[in-house]
Amino acid sequence: MEKRKVPLTCVRRKTEVLVLNKKKKIKLRTVLPVYLMMLPGAVYLLFNNYIPMAGIVIAFKKIDWSKGILSSEWSGFDNFVYLFKTKDAFIMTRNTILYNALFIVLGIVCSVTAAILLNEINSKMKKMYQSLILLPYLMSMVIVSYLVYALLSNETGFVNNTILKAMGLDPVNWYQEKKYWPFILTIVNIWKSVGFSSILYLATIVGISPEYYEAARLDGAGKWQQIKGITLPLLKPTIITLFILSVGGIFRSDFGLFYQIPRNSGILYSVTQTIDTYVYRGLMQQGNISMSSAAGVYQSVVGFILILAANWIVKKVDRDSSLF
């Protein structure tokens, strides 16, 4: 019997399939450790961020615990109306937006400056400086509030009893004076957060090729010219990315900063009240969980819209610097 000849195209296809399967096995073997390392974080995000999103339904219900969440009556947008119908609605919204806008701008400037200064240090103390500047970020806001109280206490505070006394000035009742707190909160926020952000910027600066700086030095460029012509332009993508992410949280506030640091002083509410602290006080005093959920939904939706808007603006200016 004559042997049946196999077409050459079939042989090529089988060979290509075998090669592709082999490549897939090699690729899977290569990326499998990466997926395993990602698994704990993915599980955390699933249970901490995505599954609780089902609770959004609470924002549109009039909760009756005897009936349960799902069987409670629908209230439509009444919880949202109630949230912004109060006399404090304008104050808490204004404070939340203005403080966050100030924190974003000053945070970027101070963090970039700190990162550049850390990069210019050539001594053996560089790692110690990096650790010291990061230390406040790792502190609990409760601890920070006690440190601030140790400075500003009316009776035993360091500022009243040492600095002002040495200057011949009268002591200040810090926790009763509104005019000082925008500055105090801003200083505390920058002091606590600048360390972490500067480390992110420093990681980008370290990744810049030294050849750029060598070429600039050969052309006679000084330190400031190198920073302005090389470091800052190459830092721009990182700055824009962090800026867009920060804009998404402009309707949220650091609860510890605005609640713990002023020690919940009622006389300071007009300059320390934000959406988060207002919702917390409302929940603790009235037990209105629907209003609290409505505030969370409102902040998330507005934050998402702001991220899209900021990314759209960045894309119009510089397409390569946008997130998506």
GUVO-57537 format. One record per residue (C-alpha): x, y, z; residue number from 1; residue in one letter. Coordinates in Angstrom, 1 decimal. Layout:
BEGIN
X / Y / Z / NUM / a;
...
END
This chain:
BEGIN
0.0 / 0.0 / 0.0 / 1 / m;
1.2 / 3.5 / -0.8 / 2 / e;
1.9 / 5.8 / 2.2 / 3 / k;
-0.4 / 8.8 / 2.3 / 4 / r;
1.5 / 12.0 / 2.0 / 5 / k;
0.7 / 14.7 / 4.7 / 6 / v;
0.4 / 18.2 / 3.2 / 7 / p;
3.3 / 20.5 / 4.1 / 8 / l;
0.8 / 23.1 / 5.4 / 9 / t;
-0.5 / 20.6 / 8.0 / 10 / c;
3.0 / 19.9 / 9.2 / 11 / v;
3.7 / 23.6 / 9.6 / 12 / r;
0.5 / 24.2 / 11.5 / 13 / r;
1.2 / 21.3 / 13.9 / 14 / k;
4.7 / 22.6 / 14.4 / 15 / t;
3.5 / 26.1 / 15.1 / 16 / e;
0.9 / 24.7 / 17.6 / 17 / v;
3.6 / 22.7 / 19.5 / 18 / l;
5.9 / 25.7 / 19.6 / 19 / v;
3.1 / 28.0 / 20.9 / 20 / l;
2.1 / 25.4 / 23.6 / 21 / n;
5.7 / 25.1 / 24.7 / 22 / k;
6.0 / 28.9 / 24.9 / 23 / k;
2.8 / 29.1 / 26.9 / 24 / k;
4.1 / 26.5 / 29.4 / 25 / k;
7.4 / 28.4 / 29.7 / 26 / i;
5.5 / 31.7 / 30.2 / 27 / k;
3.1 / 30.3 / 32.7 / 28 / l;
6.1 / 28.8 / 34.7 / 29 / r;
7.7 / 32.3 / 34.6 / 30 / t;
4.7 / 34.4 / 35.7 / 31 / v;
3.2 / 31.9 / 38.2 / 32 / l;
5.4 / 33.1 / 41.1 / 33 / p;
4.2 / 36.7 / 40.3 / 34 / v;
0.5 / 35.7 / 40.4 / 35 / y;
1.1 / 33.8 / 43.7 / 36 / l;
2.7 / 36.9 / 45.2 / 37 / m;
-0.2 / 39.0 / 44.0 / 38 / m;
-2.8 / 36.5 / 45.4 / 39 / l;
-2.8 / 37.8 / 49.1 / 40 / p;
-3.3 / 41.4 / 48.0 / 41 / g;
-6.0 / 40.4 / 45.5 / 42 / a;
-7.9 / 38.5 / 48.2 / 43 / v;
-7.6 / 41.5 / 50.6 / 44 / y;
-9.0 / 43.8 / 47.9 / 45 / l;
-11.8 / 41.4 / 47.2 / 46 / l;
-13.0 / 41.2 / 50.8 / 47 / f;
-12.1 / 44.7 / 52.0 / 48 / n;
-13.0 / 46.8 / 48.9 / 49 / n;
-15.3 / 45.0 / 46.5 / 50 / y;
-17.6 / 42.7 / 48.5 / 51 / i;
-18.6 / 45.6 / 50.9 / 52 / p;
-19.7 / 47.6 / 47.9 / 53 / m;
-23.0 / 45.7 / 48.2 / 54 / a;
-23.6 / 47.9 / 51.2 / 55 / g;
-24.2 / 50.8 / 48.8 / 56 / i;
-27.9 / 49.8 / 49.0 / 57 / v;
-28.0 / 51.2 / 52.6 / 58 / i;
-27.7 / 54.7 / 51.2 / 59 / a;
-31.0 / 54.4 / 49.5 / 60 / f;
-33.0 / 52.7 / 52.3 / 61 / k;
-34.7 / 53.8 / 55.5 / 62 / k;
-33.1 / 51.1 / 57.7 / 63 / i;
-35.4 / 49.2 / 60.1 / 64 / d;
-33.3 / 46.7 / 61.9 / 65 / w;
-36.4 / 44.6 / 62.8 / 66 / s;
-37.0 / 44.0 / 59.1 / 67 / k;
-33.4 / 43.8 / 58.0 / 68 / g;
-31.5 / 45.7 / 55.4 / 69 / i;
-33.0 / 44.1 / 52.3 / 70 / l;
-36.5 / 44.3 / 53.6 / 71 / s;
-36.4 / 47.9 / 54.8 / 72 / s;
-38.3 / 50.5 / 52.8 / 73 / e;
-36.6 / 52.4 / 50.0 / 74 / w;
-36.0 / 56.1 / 50.7 / 75 / s;
-34.7 / 57.1 / 47.3 / 76 / g;
-32.4 / 60.1 / 47.6 / 77 / f;
-33.8 / 61.3 / 50.9 / 78 / d;
-30.6 / 60.4 / 52.7 / 79 / n;
-28.5 / 62.5 / 50.3 / 80 / f;
-30.9 / 65.5 / 50.7 / 81 / v;
-30.8 / 65.2 / 54.5 / 82 / y;
-27.0 / 65.2 / 54.4 / 83 / l;
-26.7 / 68.5 / 52.6 / 84 / f;
-29.8 / 70.2 / 53.9 / 85 / k;
-28.2 / 71.0 / 57.3 / 86 / t;
-26.8 / 74.4 / 58.1 / 87 / k;
-23.3 / 72.9 / 58.3 / 88 / d;
-23.4 / 71.5 / 54.7 / 89 / a;
-21.5 / 74.5 / 53.1 / 90 / f;
-18.9 / 74.7 / 55.9 / 91 / i;
-18.0 / 71.1 / 55.9 / 92 / m;
-17.9 / 70.9 / 52.1 / 93 / t;
-15.8 / 74.1 / 51.9 / 94 / r;
-13.3 / 72.9 / 54.5 / 95 / n;
-12.9 / 69.5 / 52.9 / 96 / t;
-12.2 / 70.9 / 49.4 / 97 / i;
-10.0 / 73.8 / 50.4 / 98 / l;
-7.9 / 71.8 / 52.9 / 99 / y;
-7.3 / 69.0 / 50.4 / 100 / n;
-6.5 / 71.4 / 47.6 / 101 / a;
-3.9 / 73.1 / 49.9 / 102 / l;
-2.5 / 69.7 / 51.0 / 103 / f;
-2.1 / 68.5 / 47.4 / 104 / i;
-0.2 / 71.6 / 46.2 / 105 / v;
2.0 / 72.0 / 49.3 / 106 / l;
2.5 / 68.2 / 49.5 / 107 / g;
3.8 / 68.0 / 46.0 / 108 / i;
6.2 / 71.0 / 46.4 / 109 / v;
7.5 / 69.8 / 49.8 / 110 / c;
7.8 / 66.2 / 48.8 / 111 / s;
9.7 / 66.9 / 45.5 / 112 / v;
12.0 / 69.3 / 47.4 / 113 / t;
12.7 / 66.7 / 50.1 / 114 / a;
13.4 / 64.0 / 47.5 / 115 / a;
15.8 / 66.2 / 45.6 / 116 / i;
17.7 / 67.1 / 48.8 / 117 / l;
17.9 / 63.5 / 49.9 / 118 / l;
19.3 / 62.5 / 46.5 / 119 / n;
22.0 / 65.2 / 46.8 / 120 / e;
23.2 / 63.9 / 50.1 / 121 / i;
26.3 / 61.8 / 49.7 / 122 / n;
27.2 / 61.1 / 53.3 / 123 / s;
26.9 / 57.9 / 55.2 / 124 / k;
23.9 / 59.4 / 57.1 / 125 / m;
21.7 / 59.3 / 54.0 / 126 / k;
19.8 / 56.2 / 55.2 / 127 / k;
19.3 / 57.7 / 58.6 / 128 / m;
17.8 / 60.9 / 57.1 / 129 / y;
15.5 / 58.8 / 54.9 / 130 / q;
14.3 / 56.9 / 58.0 / 131 / s;
13.8 / 60.0 / 60.1 / 132 / l;
11.7 / 61.8 / 57.4 / 133 / i;
9.6 / 58.6 / 57.0 / 134 / l;
9.0 / 58.1 / 60.7 / 135 / l;
6.1 / 60.6 / 61.1 / 136 / p;
4.2 / 58.8 / 58.4 / 137 / y;
4.4 / 55.5 / 60.4 / 138 / l;
3.0 / 57.2 / 63.5 / 139 / m;
-0.6 / 56.7 / 64.5 / 140 / s;
-2.6 / 60.0 / 64.4 / 141 / m;
-3.4 / 59.4 / 68.1 / 142 / v;
0.3 / 59.6 / 69.0 / 143 / i;
0.6 / 62.7 / 66.8 / 144 / v;
-2.3 / 64.3 / 68.6 / 145 / s;
-0.6 / 63.8 / 71.9 / 146 / y;
2.6 / 65.3 / 70.5 / 147 / l;
0.7 / 68.4 / 69.3 / 148 / v;
-1.1 / 68.6 / 72.7 / 149 / y;
2.3 / 68.6 / 74.4 / 150 / a;
3.3 / 71.6 / 72.3 / 151 / l;
0.0 / 73.5 / 72.5 / 152 / l;
-1.4 / 72.7 / 75.9 / 153 / s;
-2.6 / 75.8 / 77.8 / 154 / n;
-1.0 / 74.9 / 81.1 / 155 / e;
2.0 / 72.7 / 80.3 / 156 / t;
2.6 / 73.2 / 76.5 / 157 / g;
6.1 / 73.8 / 75.3 / 158 / f;
5.0 / 76.7 / 73.1 / 159 / v;
3.3 / 78.7 / 75.8 / 160 / n;
5.8 / 77.9 / 78.6 / 161 / n;
9.0 / 78.1 / 76.7 / 162 / t;
8.9 / 79.9 / 73.4 / 163 / i;
6.3 / 82.6 / 74.0 / 164 / l;
7.5 / 83.1 / 77.6 / 165 / k;
11.1 / 83.6 / 76.4 / 166 / a;
9.8 / 86.2 / 73.8 / 167 / m;
7.8 / 88.0 / 76.5 / 168 / g;
4.5 / 87.2 / 74.9 / 169 / l;
1.2 / 86.2 / 76.6 / 170 / d;
0.2 / 82.5 / 76.4 / 171 / p;
-2.3 / 81.5 / 73.8 / 172 / v;
-5.4 / 79.4 / 74.4 / 173 / n;
-4.7 / 77.3 / 71.2 / 174 / w;
-7.7 / 75.0 / 71.5 / 175 / y;
-10.1 / 78.0 / 71.7 / 176 / q;
-8.7 / 80.2 / 68.9 / 177 / e;
-9.9 / 79.4 / 65.4 / 178 / k;
-7.5 / 81.6 / 63.4 / 179 / k;
-4.5 / 79.4 / 64.1 / 180 / y;
-5.9 / 76.1 / 63.2 / 181 / w;
-5.7 / 76.2 / 59.4 / 182 / p;
-2.0 / 76.7 / 59.8 / 183 / f;
-1.6 / 74.1 / 62.5 / 184 / i;
-3.5 / 71.4 / 60.5 / 185 / l;
-1.6 / 72.2 / 57.4 / 186 / t;
1.8 / 72.0 / 59.2 / 187 / i;
0.9 / 68.7 / 60.9 / 188 / v;
-0.4 / 67.1 / 57.6 / 189 / n;
2.7 / 68.1 / 55.6 / 190 / i;
5.0 / 67.0 / 58.5 / 191 / w;
3.3 / 63.6 / 58.6 / 192 / k;
2.8 / 62.9 / 54.9 / 193 / s;
5.8 / 64.4 / 53.2 / 194 / v;
8.1 / 61.5 / 54.1 / 195 / g;
6.2 / 58.8 / 52.2 / 196 / f;
5.6 / 60.9 / 49.1 / 197 / s;
9.3 / 62.0 / 49.0 / 198 / s;
10.4 / 58.3 / 49.0 / 199 / i;
8.2 / 57.7 / 45.9 / 200 / l;
9.8 / 60.7 / 44.1 / 201 / y;
13.2 / 59.7 / 45.3 / 202 / l;
12.8 / 56.2 / 43.8 / 203 / a;
12.1 / 57.9 / 40.4 / 204 / t;
15.1 / 60.2 / 40.8 / 205 / i;
17.4 / 57.3 / 41.6 / 206 / v;
16.2 / 55.6 / 38.4 / 207 / g;
17.4 / 58.5 / 36.2 / 208 / i;
20.5 / 57.6 / 34.2 / 209 / s;
23.7 / 59.3 / 35.6 / 210 / p;
24.7 / 59.9 / 32.0 / 211 / e;
22.3 / 62.8 / 31.7 / 212 / y;
23.9 / 64.5 / 34.6 / 213 / y;
27.4 / 63.8 / 33.3 / 214 / e;
26.6 / 65.3 / 30.0 / 215 / a;
25.1 / 68.3 / 31.7 / 216 / a;
28.2 / 68.8 / 33.8 / 217 / r;
30.4 / 68.6 / 30.7 / 218 / l;
28.3 / 71.4 / 29.2 / 219 / d;
28.9 / 73.5 / 32.3 / 220 / g;
25.5 / 73.1 / 33.9 / 221 / a;
25.2 / 73.8 / 37.7 / 222 / g;
23.1 / 71.9 / 40.2 / 223 / k;
20.1 / 74.1 / 39.8 / 224 / w;
20.3 / 73.9 / 36.0 / 225 / q;
20.6 / 70.0 / 36.3 / 226 / q;
17.5 / 69.9 / 38.5 / 227 / i;
15.5 / 72.2 / 36.3 / 228 / k;
16.5 / 70.6 / 33.0 / 229 / g;
16.8 / 67.0 / 33.9 / 230 / i;
15.3 / 66.0 / 37.3 / 231 / t;
12.0 / 67.9 / 37.2 / 232 / l;
11.1 / 67.0 / 33.6 / 233 / p;
11.8 / 63.3 / 34.3 / 234 / l;
9.8 / 63.5 / 37.6 / 235 / l;
6.8 / 64.9 / 35.7 / 236 / k;
5.0 / 61.5 / 35.0 / 237 / p;
5.3 / 60.5 / 38.7 / 238 / t;
4.1 / 64.0 / 39.9 / 239 / i;
1.1 / 63.8 / 37.5 / 240 / i;
0.2 / 60.2 / 38.5 / 241 / t;
0.2 / 61.1 / 42.2 / 242 / l;
-1.7 / 64.3 / 41.5 / 243 / f;
-4.5 / 62.5 / 39.7 / 244 / i;
-4.8 / 60.0 / 42.5 / 245 / l;
-4.9 / 62.8 / 45.1 / 246 / s;
-7.6 / 64.7 / 43.2 / 247 / v;
-9.8 / 61.6 / 43.5 / 248 / g;
-9.7 / 61.9 / 47.3 / 249 / g;
-10.4 / 65.7 / 47.4 / 250 / i;
-13.9 / 65.1 / 48.9 / 251 / f;
-12.4 / 62.8 / 51.6 / 252 / r;
-10.4 / 64.0 / 54.6 / 253 / s;
-8.0 / 62.4 / 57.1 / 254 / d;
-10.4 / 61.7 / 60.0 / 255 / f;
-7.6 / 61.6 / 62.6 / 256 / g;
-6.2 / 64.9 / 61.5 / 257 / l;
-9.5 / 66.8 / 61.8 / 258 / f;
-10.9 / 64.9 / 64.8 / 259 / y;
-7.9 / 63.9 / 67.0 / 260 / q;
-5.6 / 66.8 / 66.5 / 261 / i;
-8.1 / 69.5 / 67.5 / 262 / p;
-9.3 / 67.1 / 70.3 / 263 / r;
-12.9 / 67.5 / 69.1 / 264 / n;
-13.1 / 71.1 / 70.4 / 265 / s;
-16.6 / 72.4 / 69.5 / 266 / g;
-15.6 / 76.0 / 69.2 / 267 / i;
-13.2 / 75.0 / 66.3 / 268 / l;
-15.9 / 73.2 / 64.2 / 269 / y;
-16.1 / 76.1 / 61.7 / 270 / s;
-12.5 / 75.5 / 60.7 / 271 / v;
-12.0 / 71.8 / 61.5 / 272 / t;
-15.4 / 70.3 / 60.4 / 273 / q;
-15.2 / 68.1 / 57.3 / 274 / t;
-17.6 / 65.7 / 55.7 / 275 / i;
-15.9 / 62.7 / 57.5 / 276 / d;
-16.0 / 64.2 / 60.9 / 277 / t;
-19.6 / 65.5 / 60.4 / 278 / y;
-20.8 / 62.0 / 59.4 / 279 / v;
-19.0 / 60.4 / 62.4 / 280 / y;
-20.6 / 62.8 / 64.8 / 281 / r;
-24.0 / 62.3 / 63.2 / 282 / g;
-23.6 / 58.5 / 63.4 / 283 / l;
-22.5 / 58.6 / 67.0 / 284 / m;
-25.2 / 61.1 / 68.1 / 285 / q;
-28.1 / 60.0 / 66.0 / 286 / q;
-27.2 / 56.5 / 64.9 / 287 / g;
-28.2 / 57.3 / 61.3 / 288 / n;
-26.3 / 54.7 / 59.3 / 289 / i;
-28.2 / 55.5 / 56.1 / 290 / s;
-26.9 / 59.1 / 56.1 / 291 / m;
-23.4 / 57.9 / 56.8 / 292 / s;
-23.6 / 55.4 / 53.8 / 293 / s;
-25.0 / 58.2 / 51.6 / 294 / a;
-22.0 / 60.4 / 52.5 / 295 / a;
-19.6 / 57.6 / 51.6 / 296 / g;
-21.4 / 57.0 / 48.2 / 297 / v;
-21.4 / 60.7 / 47.5 / 298 / y;
-17.6 / 61.0 / 48.2 / 299 / q;
-16.8 / 57.9 / 46.1 / 300 / s;
-18.9 / 59.0 / 43.1 / 301 / v;
-17.5 / 62.6 / 43.1 / 302 / v;
-14.0 / 61.2 / 43.6 / 303 / g;
-14.4 / 58.9 / 40.6 / 304 / f;
-15.7 / 61.8 / 38.4 / 305 / i;
-12.8 / 64.0 / 39.5 / 306 / l;
-10.2 / 61.3 / 38.6 / 307 / i;
-11.7 / 61.0 / 35.2 / 308 / l;
-11.8 / 64.8 / 34.8 / 309 / a;
-8.2 / 65.3 / 35.9 / 310 / a;
-7.0 / 62.5 / 33.7 / 311 / n;
-8.9 / 64.0 / 30.7 / 312 / w;
-7.3 / 67.4 / 31.3 / 313 / i;
-3.8 / 65.8 / 31.6 / 314 / v;
-4.4 / 63.8 / 28.4 / 315 / k;
-5.3 / 67.0 / 26.5 / 316 / k;
-2.1 / 68.7 / 27.7 / 317 / v;
0.3 / 65.7 / 27.5 / 318 / d;
-1.2 / 62.4 / 26.3 / 319 / r;
1.8 / 60.3 / 27.4 / 320 / d;
1.5 / 61.5 / 31.0 / 321 / s;
-2.2 / 60.4 / 31.5 / 322 / s;
-3.1 / 57.3 / 33.5 / 323 / l;
-5.5 / 55.9 / 30.9 / 324 / f;
END
